[in-house]
Structure formats: C-alpha cells, structure tokens
Amino acid sequence: MHMKRIRRWLLWVALAFLLVSVTPVILLRWLPPVSSAVMLERRLTERASQDYQWVPIEQISPYIALAVVASEDQKFPTHNGFDFVAIKEAVAERGDGARLRGASTLTQQVAKNLFLWQGHSFIRKGLEAWMTVLLEMFWPKQRILEVYLNIAETGNRTFGMQAASLRYFSVPANALTPEQAALLAAILPNPRKMKADRPSEYVLGRRDSILQLMCDLGGVHYLHDILPDTLLATTPLICSSSDLI
C-alpha cells in the first residue's frame, strides 16, 4: 500500500512537470515572449529599465540571421538541437587541460535564456537538455531562430536585434548591412563587455572572420529552408566579398 502511494505520487509529479514544461513551449510557439529568464534576472539585480523590442522575423535582416548561425551554430539547419561533434571536441579539449568551451547550439541557448537561470549545475544542464528537446519537437527552426534573434542579450540592458540595431546603428533590424550584422554577431559571446558602437581590435577581427564565414556558407541561401521566402526574394542568395563589404 505504501509503495502504491509513492508510485501514485511520483506519477503526479511527472505529470505536473510535463504540464509546467510543455505548456509554455506550446504557447510561445505562437505568442511573442513578454520577457525571458535572463531579462528577469538582470532586472532583479540591476533594477533598471531594459530595451527589448520584439519584431517578427520578416522584419529582421537575413544577414543577421546568417551571421549568428555562422558564428554560433553552423549546423543549426540540420541538427536536432545538439551538436554532438562539438560537445565531444569540447570535452576532449577539457581532458587535454584546456578551459571547457561552450558547445551550445542556438536551440540550447534559447532554452537556457528563455526559460532557465544562469549557471553550470547538473540540474540546470539537465533541464536545458529537456527544454531543448521540447523546442525542437514543437517549434520549427524558423521560430527558434526568430526567438533567438529577439531575446539575445546584445548589450547592457539591451535585448534583441531590433533594440541593438537602433542603439548602435540608428537603423531598424531589417536595414542591417552584412558588416553591421557581423559586428552584432561578434559581440554575442560577451555583449556586456564587447561594444558594437566602440569595437575593439579583437571585435573587429571577429567581425571580419564572421563575414568570411558568411561567404563560405554561401550567403543567405544557406538558410533557404528556414527563412521566409519573402525575405530571400529580396536578398542576394549568393554571397561574395563585394556583397558583404
């Protein structure tokens, strides 16, 4: 009788966990997030206003979509949420004494930044993996990329490409040039220290590397299965050096 009660309790806990985790994923498949876990954490610690301006992917330059894929997750169009090759390489480098580098895909970053707290505990990593599976299950790649481009931290109290474009270049996100897009992508590893409006030599070097990667991938055509046709129809599909700079 006691074991039956425990099993029933565990079943209810599992069902509650499923409901709590799956419901927001399904709702946010269509609804724009009003905030994110990272935004809430920053607001609690900094107690200052934030610049977060949601825009649909149709109003975001394909160049910034390509830039973040080129710099953060080149296998994004084809993987199922995890880049196991990158994870294996990161673990091997750690075993050789190197600092453990990140191997997170864009989907994992959305799962972490939208739903979870910051940190490196096994519990948080486990929840991140679970939410990554849910995102890949319920969201198309276009939605994952759209949410990433809107909630990514792009500066102090600045979130998303629309807010960043207006802040740094005084243009909306749909008017970003390839060079500006690459510069925004270049600061993403540490947007609170790296500055798009006052780029260091290191940031400028990263920008140039990302521009080259954008060309190496074949330009925005690389995302032809993800980006809306209306965007691709008005953007050069094949990238050349003259297109970018």
Backbone hydrogen bonds, N-H to C=O, Kabsch-Sander energy under -0.5 kcal/mol:
donor,donor_aa,acceptor,acceptor_aa,energy
5,R,1,M,-1.9
6,I,2,H,-1.8
7,R,3,M,-2.6
8,R,4,K,-2.2
9,W,5,R,-2.3
10,L,6,I,-2.8
11,L,7,R,-2.2
12,W,8,R,-2.2
13,V,9,W,-2.3
14,A,10,L,-2.5
15,L,11,L,-2.5
16,A,12,W,-2.5
17,F,13,V,-2.5
18,L,14,A,-2.4
19,L,15,L,-2.4
20,V,16,A,-2.7
21,S,17,F,-2.2
22,V,18,L,-2.9
23,T,19,L,-1.9
25,V,21,S,-0.8
26,I,22,V,-2.4
27,L,23,T,-2.5
28,L,24,P,-2.7
29,R,26,I,-0.8
30,W,27,L,-1.5
31,L,27,L,-2.3
37,A,113,N,-0.6
37,A,114,L,-0.7
38,V,113,N,-1.9
40,L,36,S,-2.6
41,E,37,A,-2.3
42,R,38,V,-2.6
43,R,39,M,-2.5
44,L,40,L,-2.2
45,T,41,E,-1.8
46,E,42,R,-3.3
47,R,42,R,-0.5
47,R,43,R,-1.8
51,D,157,R,-3.0
52,Y,50,Q,-0.7
53,Q,159,F,-0.8
54,W,52,Y,-0.5
59,Q,56,P,-2.4
60,I,57,I,-1.7
61,S,173,A,-1.8
64,I,61,S,-1.0
65,A,61,S,-1.2
66,L,62,P,-2.5
67,A,63,Y,-2.4
68,V,64,I,-2.2
69,V,65,A,-1.7
70,A,66,L,-2.9
71,S,67,A,-2.1
72,E,68,V,-2.6
73,D,68,V,-0.6
73,D,69,V,-1.5
76,F,73,D,-1.8
78,T,75,K,-1.6
79,H,75,K,-2.3
84,F,82,F,-0.8
87,I,83,D,-2.2
88,K,84,F,-2.4
89,E,85,V,-2.3
90,A,86,A,-2.3
91,V,87,I,-2.3
92,A,88,K,-2.3
93,E,89,E,-2.4
94,R,90,A,-2.0
95,G,91,V,-2.1
96,D,92,A,-1.2
97,G,94,R,-1.5
98,A,93,E,-2.4
109,Q,105,T,-2.2
110,V,106,L,-2.3
111,A,107,T,-2.5
112,K,108,Q,-2.5
113,N,109,Q,-2.9
114,L,110,V,-2.5
115,F,111,A,-1.5
116,L,111,A,-0.6
116,L,112,K,-1.7
125,K,121,S,-2.4
126,G,122,F,-2.3
127,L,123,I,-2.4
128,E,124,R,-2.6
129,A,125,K,-2.3
130,W,126,G,-2.1
131,M,127,L,-2.9
132,T,128,E,-2.2
133,V,129,A,-2.0
134,L,130,W,-2.0
135,L,131,M,-2.5
136,E,132,T,-2.3
137,M,133,V,-1.6
138,F,134,L,-2.7
139,W,135,L,-2.6
144,I,140,P,-1.9
145,L,141,K,-2.5
146,E,142,Q,-2.4
147,V,143,R,-2.6
148,Y,144,I,-2.3
149,L,145,L,-2.6
150,N,146,E,-1.0
151,I,147,V,-2.2
152,A,148,Y,-1.9
154,T,158,T,-2.3
155,G,158,T,-0.9
158,T,155,G,-1.9
159,F,51,D,-2.7
160,G,152,A,-3.3
161,M,149,L,-2.4
164,A,160,G,-1.8
165,S,161,M,-2.6
166,L,162,Q,-2.1
167,R,163,A,-2.2
168,Y,164,A,-3.0
169,F,165,S,-2.1
170,S,165,S,-0.8
170,S,166,L,-0.6
171,V,165,S,-1.3
175,A,172,P,-1.8
176,L,173,A,-1.1
179,E,244,L,-0.5
181,A,177,T,-2.7
182,A,178,P,-2.6
183,L,179,E,-1.9
184,L,180,Q,-2.2
185,A,181,A,-2.4
186,A,182,A,-1.8
187,I,183,L,-0.9
187,I,184,L,-0.8
188,L,184,L,-0.6
188,L,185,A,-0.8
190,N,187,I,-1.4
193,K,190,N,-1.6
194,M,190,N,-3.0
204,L,200,S,-2.5
205,G,201,E,-2.1
206,R,202,Y,-2.2
207,R,203,V,-2.6
208,D,204,L,-2.2
209,S,205,G,-2.0
210,I,206,R,-2.5
211,L,207,R,-2.5
212,Q,208,D,-1.9
213,L,209,S,-2.2
214,M,210,I,-2.6
215,C,211,L,-1.6
216,D,212,Q,-2.8
217,L,213,L,-2.1
218,G,215,C,-1.5
219,G,214,M,-2.4
220,V,236,P,-0.6
221,H,218,G,-0.6
221,H,237,L,-1.7
222,Y,219,G,-2.3
223,L,220,V,-1.9
224,H,221,H,-1.9
226,I,223,L,-1.8
227,L,223,L,-2.7
231,L,228,P,-0.8
232,L,228,P,-1.8
233,A,229,D,-2.3
234,T,230,T,-0.5
234,T,231,L,-1.0
235,T,232,L,-1.1
239,C,237,L,-0.5
243,D,240,S,-0.6
244,L,240,S,-1.5
245,I,241,S,-1.8
